[in-house]
Amino acid sequence: MTLTTDELSTVEQHYDRDAARRAVAVERRRGVLAETAGVLLTIVIALAVALVVMVAIGKDPYEAFRALITGPLSRSTRVGRLLEDWTTITLLGLSVVIPFRAGQLNVGAEGQLFTGALVAGAISVSWSLPPGLAIVVPMVAAATAGFLVACIPGWMKARLGANELVSTLMLNAIIVRLYSYLLTEFLTPPRATIVASEYLPSAARLPLLTDLFHVDLGRANAGILLVPVMTFVVWLLLRRSSIGFRARIVGSNEAFAKYGGIDAKRVIVLTFAIGGAVAGLAGAHLVQGVNGRLLMGISAGLGFEGIVVAILARNNPLMVPVAAFFYSYLRVGGDVMEQEAKVGTEIVYVIQAVVVLLITARLVQKLVERRRAQRLRTPTAIQ
Amino acid sequence: MNEFLHVITSTLFVASVLRVTTPILFAATGGLISELAGVPNISLEGSMLTGACAGALVAGYTHNVWLGVPAAVLGGMFIGLLLGVMHLEFGADPIIVGIGLNLLASGGTTFVVFGLLGDKSGTSSLGSRALPKLDLPLLSRIPVFGDIVSGQHLLTYAAFVMWGLSAVMVLRFRVGSHLRAVGEMDEAARSIGIDVKRIRYGAVVATGALAGMGGGFLSMGYVSYFARDMTAGRGFIAIAAIYLGGRRPVGTLLACLLFGLTEALAIRLGNFDIPSQLVSMIPYVATLVGLGFFAWRETSRARRLATGGAPRGEASARTPV
């Protein structure tokens, strides 16, 4: 259908741009509110499920919840663990958010984290760099290593059409074994009692918060600065850069993106790789900050945590630290709960699982939307 | 080197390969059914773990190890059914649901065992027993072959039988061709009157049942108790085996045997000067290469055919949450 110039100008006259913009803004704000309410309701439901399970198994839920909620703040070392977990989990969440924007699920965070840890650790142990550089060089190297290793599944997906889920799972298995081989054979000093590298020289270690604030904050360290910095960087990348824009289009409609002249394959490889770089940084944080050396199984079961966080954050980079804080709070609280109320800390995984399932299935969202639709329908019926 | 060859050619070693292959074969046989029905199923791990836990608990509390088998199957089916409901009723992404279910199974089993027995490491205090081994009457008399094949665990035979049955079902039976049609192109299947949803429900539940049995083998055969996270990634190995086998029954069986072989080797290599990590890495590298190869072959074939529509295996986008 083509419009004549006259018709077009009539359309323009009737189209009040400001009012339309205001309407869109109002609608968006309402959407955000509904979404936030939905996520909060989901969390409440998940906690209620945990409550039911505790009662079913014959535990005192009051005592358990008290420990879960007040536990993490009850001692300064626990606060330290909270901050240390928060840093790692935020970085892992951010690493998932980026490829997810392009519609790609990165389950390879574990492998990328191990790569980053290995590279950061190996460099710190074998080179002695001047202060400052000793911290920065291994971190940059870890991010680069994560970037490169994440290119593999990205390239395989984009060029060969290989399922990224399987390729990243395979890479995780390969890298974890390679890590354990290299650590055992080359990095563990002879006659060591456990498989672990030497402690990094102090110049390569992220300063501990304990030394900065003179309160015992355990292993929490200056790596915590990565949380605001990387959140901002990822937000900038996704919202204010051309790669973020292209990723969003590829993610919502790949055929359209190609039609619009976007090199979808390049975008897919790049988003994977950037995600890998962030996961590599998480590895560097574990080596240079938390553990101070390379250990077997350094990730402590954080493999899928990034995905869980990204889902709770609804893939919004600015919400990732919030979601990560919630989960690290639960993790620390769960351990306290186990010590004090004899309720297994694993209930935290159950809570996380329920949140993941409810949010992916959009159960609460559908419920909220139906309520809203009903409310909207009533006035029109009266008119 | 001679000693090494001696070890890996011994009947004991070959028999141990079959034993190690069993749980992977169960899970891969199941996983292939879902895969062919077009539901990527990574909750195999969760199904196995739930099956292992349910089996050991029921066997322990009833003092009857035979009741453990249906319990393991039901446990696995429960996870499969949850995947079905989330994916088919609410349209949730099956992979993310799978991740959630694995988390649920890992946390849930440990939590329940800790809650019931006060011991986090597992159910060994229950003192449940393992299912018996089976001596095959005639086959055991054949030299070498008999030593390998006879005297295996009951569920090891069951794994190979279930693999055979499911292969025949998938390749020869009507329901199998419906299953593959649904996986290839569900719209087309629907247009000729196949109930896509029913087929997929059947597939994920069957997958859960088989994976649950694989878990049951771990807790009532391999050892006689449930241990925390005892599946140790075998569900993911099964997924690898499916892809290494080119998503075909025979290929999947061979891939499972390869994984079993390298795992058995890695166990034995402790005595020799060969790093076990590198050996156990082989099948994963093979899978990665195989995955790339199969995908490349498929996309280039699709490009040759130039069907117009998006070829299968082409980079497809998942809607961000």
Contacts between the chains, C-beta under 8 A, distances in Angstrom:
chain1	res1	chain2	res2	distance
A	53	B	111	7.3
A	57	B	111	7.8
A	57	B	112	7.1
A	57	B	115	3.8
A	57	B	116	7.3
A	58	B	115	7.5
A	59	B	115	7.0
A	100	B	318	8.0
A	100	B	320	5.3
A	100	B	321	7.4
A	101	B	320	6.0
A	102	B	317	7.2
A	103	B	316	7.9
A	103	B	317	3.1
A	103	B	318	4.7
A	103	B	319	6.8
A	103	B	320	6.3
A	104	B	317	7.6
A	104	B	318	7.1
A	105	B	95	6.1
A	105	B	96	7.5
A	105	B	318	6.0
A	107	B	99	7.6
A	156	B	291	7.3
A	156	B	292	5.3
A	156	B	295	7.2
A	157	B	315	5.4
A	158	B	315	5.6
A	160	B	292	5.1
A	160	B	295	4.5
A	160	B	296	4.5
A	160	B	299	6.5
A	161	B	295	4.6
A	161	B	296	7.5
A	161	B	298	6.8
A	161	B	299	4.3
A	161	B	311	7.7
A	161	B	313	4.1
A	161	B	314	5.0
A	161	B	315	5.8
A	162	B	291	5.0
A	162	B	292	5.2
A	162	B	294	8.0
A	162	B	295	3.9
A	162	B	296	7.8
A	162	B	313	7.8
A	163	B	40	7.9
A	163	B	243	7.2
A	163	B	291	6.8
A	163	B	295	7.2
A	163	B	313	7.9
A	165	B	40	6.8
A	165	B	42	7.0
A	165	B	95	6.0
A	166	B	239	6.4
A	166	B	240	6.9
A	166	B	243	5.0
A	166	B	287	7.3
A	166	B	291	5.5
A	167	B	288	6.2
A	167	B	291	5.9
A	167	B	292	7.7
A	169	B	236	5.4
A	169	B	239	6.8
A	169	B	240	7.0
A	170	B	240	6.1
A	170	B	284	4.9
A	170	B	285	7.8
A	170	B	287	5.1
A	170	B	288	4.4
A	170	B	291	7.1
A	171	B	288	6.9
A	173	B	233	7.3
A	173	B	236	7.3
A	173	B	240	7.7
A	173	B	281	7.6
A	173	B	284	4.4
A	174	B	281	5.5
A	174	B	284	4.9
A	174	B	285	6.1
A	174	B	288	7.1
A	177	B	277	4.3
A	177	B	278	7.3
A	177	B	280	6.1
A	177	B	281	4.6
A	177	B	284	7.6
A	178	B	277	7.2
A	178	B	281	6.8
A	180	B	277	5.1
A	181	B	275	5.4
A	181	B	277	4.0
A	181	B	278	5.9
A	184	B	275	7.6
A	184	B	277	7.6
A	185	B	275	6.7
A	250	B	317	6.4
A	251	B	317	5.6
A	251	B	318	8.0
A	251	B	319	7.5
A	251	B	320	5.3
A	252	B	317	7.5
A	252	B	319	7.4
A	252	B	320	7.8
A	253	B	317	7.5
A	254	B	315	6.9
A	254	B	316	7.1
A	254	B	317	4.7
A	255	B	310	7.1
A	264	B	315	7.0
A	265	B	315	7.0
A	268	B	315	6.1
A	304	B	99	5.5
A	304	B	102	7.5
A	304	B	103	6.9
A	307	B	96	7.1
A	307	B	99	5.8
A	308	B	99	7.4
A	308	B	100	8.0
A	308	B	103	7.1
A	310	B	321	7.6
A	311	B	96	6.5
A	311	B	321	5.6
A	314	B	321	6.0
A	315	B	320	5.1
A	315	B	321	5.3
A	342	B	118	7.8
A	343	B	115	7.7
A	344	B	110	6.3
A	344	B	111	4.3
A	344	B	114	4.0
A	344	B	115	6.4
A	344	B	120	6.8
A	346	B	106	7.5
A	346	B	107	4.1
A	346	B	108	7.4
A	346	B	110	4.3
A	346	B	111	4.1
A	346	B	114	7.1
A	347	B	107	6.9
A	347	B	111	5.4
A	348	B	107	7.0
A	349	B	103	5.2
A	349	B	104	7.3
A	349	B	106	6.0
A	349	B	107	2.6
A	349	B	108	7.6
A	349	B	111	7.8
A	350	B	103	8.0
A	350	B	104	6.2
A	350	B	107	4.6
A	350	B	108	5.5
A	350	B	111	6.3
A	352	B	103	5.7
A	352	B	107	7.6
A	353	B	100	4.8
A	353	B	101	7.1
A	353	B	103	4.1
A	353	B	104	3.6
A	353	B	107	6.5
A	353	B	108	7.7
A	354	B	104	7.5
A	356	B	96	6.7
A	356	B	97	7.9
A	356	B	99	6.7
A	356	B	100	3.6
A	356	B	103	6.8
A	357	B	82	7.8
A	357	B	86	6.0
A	357	B	92	7.5
A	357	B	97	6.3
A	357	B	100	4.5
A	357	B	101	7.5
A	357	B	104	7.5
A	359	B	321	6.9
A	360	B	86	7.1
A	360	B	92	4.3
A	360	B	93	5.8
A	360	B	96	4.6
A	360	B	97	5.8
A	360	B	100	6.8
A	360	B	321	6.7
A	361	B	86	5.0
A	361	B	90	3.8
A	361	B	91	7.6
A	361	B	92	4.0
A	361	B	97	7.3
A	362	B	90	6.8
A	362	B	91	7.9
A	362	B	92	7.3
A	363	B	90	6.4
A	366	B	90	7.7
